[in-house]
């Protein structure tokens, strides 16, 4: 067998190995390629995270604004009646911590403290954020009245219902001139086609027509010097469930350390009480201004904070609500800390934020 040697044979090209220079050049080229690949991967991951957080913020913003705006638009809903042309009879003794009332809206200013917030959530409110309470009749599930006997405090319905004693209901007459707020005293056997609203644990009087609010002078058939009427709610009247929702910002119960928007829901079917619902993650601040129609021309004349509205009579002049919600990302995705001022609050960290503004007109006013 013959072996071929590279030595002395110029017609053949033989590889005897790599020089140090060639090795170094190869390493540099390889490192450049790897570095470029890593940069592409890191950049792609960052873009994905950024887009994910943007989607998180936008989805929560749409849902939260839609839910709160719908409630605000319906504030003070009384069925076919409107506040300016109706007599309101509130026969319920206990306002359940401020939830039970025929006044449609009330706000709470968190700029300094939360002392004025409802007791059931005032210790849960994020410092410096506002809250709002909306009261109204339910816009679905109305019950049709067949007859009403005021002397026996009995409402006869065309259909059955499942409202247990203690439930909080409203009734509007067929001519849209009277609305009554009361609590069910019977019957206890359900379902039933009757509702009893007798004086007792929940009601200060058995009468639910007129223009009055319960006080210590009320008896079964009178309420001091208030305008209380003995008339009936005739056929064509509607019984509706009472609705009260409060919104505030607190710490999430699902993701510790994460802010969230909550809704406190009043229980109208059964004994009065409330329960918290976590609505949207990442809501870090809620600032609210209220548009008042001070001269009854249907237009906003003043914008005020809740702390600048003195009483229920002024709350009745609110015809619009301006919301500013600050939404925060789940993760600190920015490369470096950024200082930003949103809704009058300064932030300095690596979280992505977006402020969303919306002005909502109250449909039942103005």
C-alpha positions as CSV (number, residue, x, y, z in Angstrom):
1,X,0.0,0.0,0.0
2,X,1.3,3.4,-0.9
3,X,0.9,6.4,1.4
4,X,0.6,9.8,0.0
5,X,2.6,12.5,1.7
6,X,1.9,16.3,1.5
7,X,5.6,17.0,1.8
8,X,7.2,17.8,-1.5
9,X,3.9,17.6,-3.3
10,X,2.8,21.1,-4.2
11,X,-0.2,19.9,-6.3
12,X,-2.0,18.8,-3.2
13,X,-3.5,21.0,-0.5
14,X,-3.2,19.6,3.0
15,X,-4.7,20.9,6.2
16,X,-2.2,20.7,9.0
17,X,-4.4,22.5,11.7
18,X,-5.5,26.1,12.6
19,X,-3.3,28.9,13.7
20,X,-3.9,30.8,16.9
21,X,-5.0,33.8,14.8
22,X,-7.5,31.7,12.9
23,X,-8.9,30.3,16.2
24,X,-9.3,33.8,17.7
25,X,-11.1,35.0,14.6
26,X,-13.4,32.0,14.7
27,X,-14.2,32.6,18.4
28,X,-15.0,36.3,17.8
29,X,-17.3,35.5,14.9
30,X,-19.0,32.7,16.9
31,X,-19.5,35.0,19.9
32,X,-20.9,37.8,17.7
33,X,-23.4,35.3,16.2
34,X,-24.4,34.1,19.7
35,X,-24.7,37.6,21.1
36,X,-26.9,38.6,18.2
37,X,-29.1,35.5,18.7
38,X,-29.4,36.3,22.5
39,X,-30.3,39.9,21.7
40,X,-33.1,38.8,19.4
41,X,-34.4,36.4,22.0
42,X,-34.3,39.0,24.8
43,X,-35.9,41.6,22.5
44,X,-38.6,39.2,21.4
45,X,-39.4,38.3,25.0
46,X,-39.5,41.9,26.1
47,X,-41.8,42.8,23.3
48,X,-44.0,39.8,24.2
49,X,-44.1,40.9,27.9
50,X,-44.8,44.5,27.0
51,X,-47.7,43.5,24.7
52,X,-49.0,41.1,27.3
53,X,-49.1,43.9,29.9
54,X,-50.7,46.4,27.5
55,X,-53.4,43.8,26.7
56,X,-53.9,43.2,30.5
57,X,-54.3,46.9,31.1
58,X,-56.6,47.5,28.2
59,X,-58.8,44.5,28.9
60,X,-59.3,45.5,32.5
61,X,-59.9,49.1,31.5
62,X,-62.6,48.2,29.1
63,X,-64.4,45.9,31.5
64,X,-64.1,48.2,34.6
65,X,-65.3,51.3,32.7
66,X,-68.2,49.5,31.1
67,X,-69.4,48.1,34.4
68,X,-69.1,51.3,36.5
69,X,-70.4,53.5,33.7
70,X,-73.6,51.4,33.3
71,X,-74.3,51.6,37.0
72,X,-73.7,55.4,37.1
73,X,-76.0,55.9,34.1
74,X,-78.7,54.0,36.0
75,X,-78.3,55.9,39.3
76,X,-81.6,56.9,40.8
77,X,-83.6,54.7,38.4
78,X,-87.2,54.5,39.7
79,X,-89.0,52.5,37.1
80,X,-91.2,54.7,35.0
81,X,-90.9,57.6,37.5
82,X,-88.4,60.4,37.5
83,X,-87.1,62.2,40.5
84,X,-88.5,65.6,39.6
85,X,-92.1,64.4,39.3
86,X,-92.6,61.8,41.9
87,X,-93.3,61.4,45.6
88,X,-90.9,59.2,47.4
89,X,-91.9,57.2,50.5
90,X,-89.1,55.5,52.5
91,X,-90.6,53.2,55.1
92,X,-87.4,51.3,56.0
93,X,-86.2,52.0,59.5
94,X,-82.5,51.1,59.2
95,X,-80.4,52.5,56.3
96,X,-78.0,49.5,56.5
97,X,-74.9,51.6,56.9
98,X,-76.0,54.1,54.3
99,X,-76.9,51.7,51.5
100,X,-80.7,51.9,51.8
101,X,-82.0,55.3,50.5
102,X,-84.0,56.7,47.7
103,X,-81.1,59.2,46.9
104,X,-79.5,57.8,43.8
105,X,-75.8,58.6,44.3
106,X,-73.2,59.5,46.9
107,X,-69.5,59.9,46.6
108,X,-66.6,59.6,49.1
109,X,-63.4,61.6,48.9
110,X,-60.3,59.7,49.9
111,X,-57.9,62.6,49.6
112,X,-57.3,62.9,53.3
113,X,-58.9,59.9,55.0
114,X,-61.7,57.3,54.6
115,X,-63.8,58.3,57.7
116,X,-66.9,59.0,55.5
117,X,-66.8,55.8,53.6
118,X,-69.3,53.0,54.5
119,X,-68.2,51.1,57.5
120,X,-68.1,47.7,55.8
121,X,-65.2,48.7,53.6
122,X,-63.6,51.9,54.8
123,X,-60.7,50.1,56.3
124,X,-60.0,48.3,53.0
125,X,-59.8,51.4,50.8
126,X,-56.4,52.3,49.3
127,X,-55.2,55.6,50.8
128,X,-55.9,58.6,48.6
129,X,-58.5,57.0,46.3
130,X,-62.2,57.9,46.0
131,X,-65.3,55.8,46.2
132,X,-68.9,56.0,44.9
133,X,-72.2,54.5,46.0
134,X,-75.1,54.0,43.5
135,X,-78.7,53.2,44.5
136,X,-81.5,52.4,42.1
137,X,-84.3,50.0,41.3
138,X,-83.4,46.8,39.3
139,X,-84.0,47.2,35.6
140,X,-85.0,43.6,35.2
141,X,-87.3,41.1,36.9
142,X,-90.2,43.4,37.7
143,X,-93.3,42.0,39.3
144,X,-96.8,43.1,38.2
145,X,-99.2,44.2,40.8
146,X,-102.7,42.8,40.8
147,X,-104.0,44.7,43.8
148,X,-102.8,46.4,46.9
149,X,-104.6,46.7,50.3
150,X,-102.8,49.4,52.5
151,X,-104.8,48.6,55.6
152,X,-103.4,45.0,55.7
153,X,-100.1,46.0,54.0
154,X,-100.6,43.3,51.3
155,X,-99.6,43.4,47.7
156,X,-101.2,40.8,45.4
157,X,-99.1,39.8,42.4
158,X,-100.0,38.2,39.1
159,X,-96.9,35.9,39.4
160,X,-95.0,34.2,42.2
161,X,-91.9,35.6,43.8
162,X,-89.1,34.3,46.1
163,X,-88.3,37.3,48.2
164,X,-87.8,36.2,51.8
165,X,-88.8,38.3,54.8
166,X,-86.2,41.1,55.2
167,X,-85.8,41.7,51.5
168,X,-85.6,45.3,50.4
169,X,-88.0,46.2,47.5
170,X,-89.4,49.2,45.7
171,X,-92.8,49.8,44.2
172,X,-93.8,52.3,41.5
173,X,-97.4,53.0,40.7
174,X,-98.8,52.8,37.2
175,X,-99.1,56.6,36.8
176,X,-95.4,57.1,37.7
177,X,-96.2,59.6,40.4
178,X,-95.4,57.5,43.6
179,X,-92.6,55.3,44.6
180,X,-92.3,53.4,47.9
181,X,-89.3,51.7,49.5
182,X,-90.0,49.0,52.0
183,X,-88.9,45.6,53.4
184,X,-90.8,42.4,53.1
185,X,-92.4,41.2,56.3
186,X,-94.1,38.1,54.9
187,X,-95.2,35.6,53.9
188,X,-92.5,33.1,54.9
189,X,-93.8,30.3,52.7
190,X,-92.2,30.7,49.3
191,X,-92.8,30.9,46.4
192,X,-95.8,33.2,46.9
193,X,-97.9,35.6,44.9
194,X,-98.3,37.9,47.9
195,X,-95.9,40.5,49.5
196,X,-96.6,41.8,53.0
197,X,-95.0,45.1,54.1
198,X,-96.3,45.4,57.6
199,X,-94.7,47.5,60.4
200,X,-92.2,45.5,62.2
201,X,-88.5,44.7,62.3
202,X,-87.8,46.4,58.9
203,X,-90.5,49.0,58.4
204,X,-91.4,52.0,60.7
205,X,-94.9,52.2,59.2
206,X,-97.1,50.0,57.0
207,X,-97.8,52.9,54.6
208,X,-95.7,53.2,51.5
209,X,-97.2,56.2,49.7
210,X,-96.4,59.8,50.2
211,X,-93.2,61.9,50.6
212,X,-91.4,60.9,53.8
213,X,-88.4,59.2,55.3
214,X,-88.7,57.1,58.5
215,X,-88.1,58.8,61.8
216,X,-88.8,58.2,65.5
217,X,-92.3,59.7,65.2
218,X,-93.6,57.1,62.7
219,X,-96.4,54.8,63.6
220,X,-98.3,52.2,61.6
221,X,-100.4,54.9,59.9
222,X,-98.4,58.1,60.3
223,X,-95.0,59.7,60.2
224,X,-95.2,62.8,62.3
225,X,-95.8,65.9,60.1
226,X,-94.5,64.2,56.9
227,X,-96.7,63.9,53.8
228,X,-97.8,60.3,54.2
229,X,-100.7,59.0,52.1
230,X,-103.0,56.0,52.7
231,X,-103.7,55.3,49.0
232,X,-103.1,52.1,47.2
233,X,-100.8,51.0,44.4
234,X,-103.3,49.8,41.8
235,X,-103.1,47.5,38.9
236,X,-100.3,48.4,36.5
237,X,-97.9,49.1,39.4
238,X,-94.5,47.4,39.5
239,X,-92.5,45.8,42.3
240,X,-88.7,46.0,41.8
241,X,-85.7,44.8,43.6
242,X,-83.7,47.5,45.3
243,X,-80.1,47.8,44.1
244,X,-77.1,49.4,45.8
245,X,-73.5,49.1,44.6
246,X,-70.4,50.8,46.0
247,X,-67.1,50.9,44.1
248,X,-63.6,51.4,45.7
249,X,-60.0,50.6,45.2
250,X,-58.2,48.1,47.6
251,X,-55.7,45.3,47.7
252,X,-56.5,42.3,45.6
253,X,-57.6,39.2,47.5
254,X,-56.4,37.0,44.6
255,X,-52.9,38.5,44.0
256,X,-51.4,39.8,47.2
257,X,-49.8,43.2,46.7
258,X,-51.7,43.9,43.6
259,X,-54.3,46.8,43.6
260,X,-57.8,46.1,42.3
261,X,-61.2,47.6,41.8
262,X,-63.9,46.3,44.1
263,X,-67.7,46.4,44.0
264,X,-69.6,46.2,47.4
265,X,-73.0,44.6,46.6
266,X,-76.0,45.1,48.8
267,X,-78.0,42.0,49.4
268,X,-81.7,42.9,48.6
269,X,-83.1,39.4,48.8
270,X,-83.2,38.4,52.4
271,X,-81.6,40.0,55.5
272,X,-79.8,43.2,54.5
273,X,-76.0,42.9,54.2
274,X,-73.2,43.4,51.7
275,X,-70.5,41.3,50.0
276,X,-67.4,42.4,48.1
277,X,-66.7,41.4,44.5
278,X,-63.3,41.9,43.0
279,X,-63.9,43.5,39.6
280,X,-60.6,44.3,37.9
281,X,-56.9,43.8,38.8
282,X,-54.4,46.5,38.4
283,X,-56.7,49.5,39.2
284,X,-54.4,51.6,41.3
285,X,-56.3,54.8,41.7
286,X,-59.8,56.2,41.2
287,X,-60.5,59.9,41.2
288,X,-64.0,61.2,40.8
289,X,-65.5,64.6,40.0
290,X,-69.3,65.3,40.0
291,X,-71.1,67.6,37.6
292,X,-73.9,69.6,39.3
293,X,-76.8,71.3,37.6
294,X,-77.4,74.2,40.1
295,X,-80.1,76.0,38.1
296,X,-82.1,73.1,36.8
297,X,-81.4,73.9,33.1
298,X,-80.1,70.3,32.3
299,X,-76.5,71.4,32.0
300,X,-73.5,71.0,34.2
301,X,-72.7,74.3,36.0
302,X,-70.1,73.1,38.5
303,X,-67.6,70.3,38.9
304,X,-67.0,69.3,42.5
305,X,-65.2,66.7,44.6
306,X,-67.4,64.6,46.9
307,X,-66.0,66.6,49.9
308,X,-67.4,69.7,48.4
309,X,-71.0,68.4,48.2
310,X,-72.7,69.2,51.5
311,X,-75.9,67.2,51.7
312,X,-78.5,64.9,49.9
313,X,-80.2,67.9,48.3
314,X,-76.9,68.8,46.5
315,X,-76.3,65.2,45.6
316,X,-79.7,65.3,43.9
317,X,-78.3,68.0,41.6
318,X,-75.5,65.7,40.3
319,X,-76.2,64.9,36.6
320,X,-72.8,63.6,35.5
321,X,-69.8,61.9,36.9
322,X,-66.2,62.3,35.6
323,X,-64.0,59.2,36.3
324,X,-60.2,58.9,36.2
325,X,-58.9,55.4,36.7
326,X,-55.2,54.6,36.8
327,X,-54.4,51.0,35.6
328,X,-51.0,49.3,36.4
329,X,-49.2,46.4,34.8
330,X,-48.8,43.1,36.7
331,X,-45.0,43.1,36.5
332,X,-42.4,45.9,36.6
333,X,-41.6,45.6,32.8
334,X,-39.9,49.0,32.2
335,X,-36.1,49.0,31.7
336,X,-35.5,51.7,34.3
337,X,-37.5,53.6,36.8
338,X,-39.7,56.3,35.4
339,X,-41.3,59.3,37.2
340,X,-44.9,60.1,36.0
341,X,-47.8,62.1,37.4
342,X,-51.2,60.5,36.7
343,X,-54.5,61.7,38.2
344,X,-52.6,64.1,40.5
345,X,-50.4,61.2,41.9
346,X,-46.7,60.8,41.3
347,X,-45.3,57.4,40.6
348,X,-41.6,56.4,40.4
349,X,-41.0,52.7,39.6
350,X,-40.7,50.3,36.6
351,X,-44.5,49.5,36.3
352,X,-46.3,50.4,33.1
353,X,-49.4,52.6,33.7
354,X,-52.3,54.1,31.8
355,X,-54.9,56.6,33.0
356,X,-58.4,56.3,31.5
357,X,-60.9,59.1,31.7
358,X,-64.6,58.9,31.1
359,X,-67.5,61.3,31.8
360,X,-70.9,59.5,32.3
361,X,-74.2,61.2,32.2
362,X,-76.9,60.0,34.6
363,X,-79.7,58.9,32.4
364,X,-82.5,59.6,35.0
365,X,-81.6,63.3,35.6
366,X,-81.4,66.4,33.6
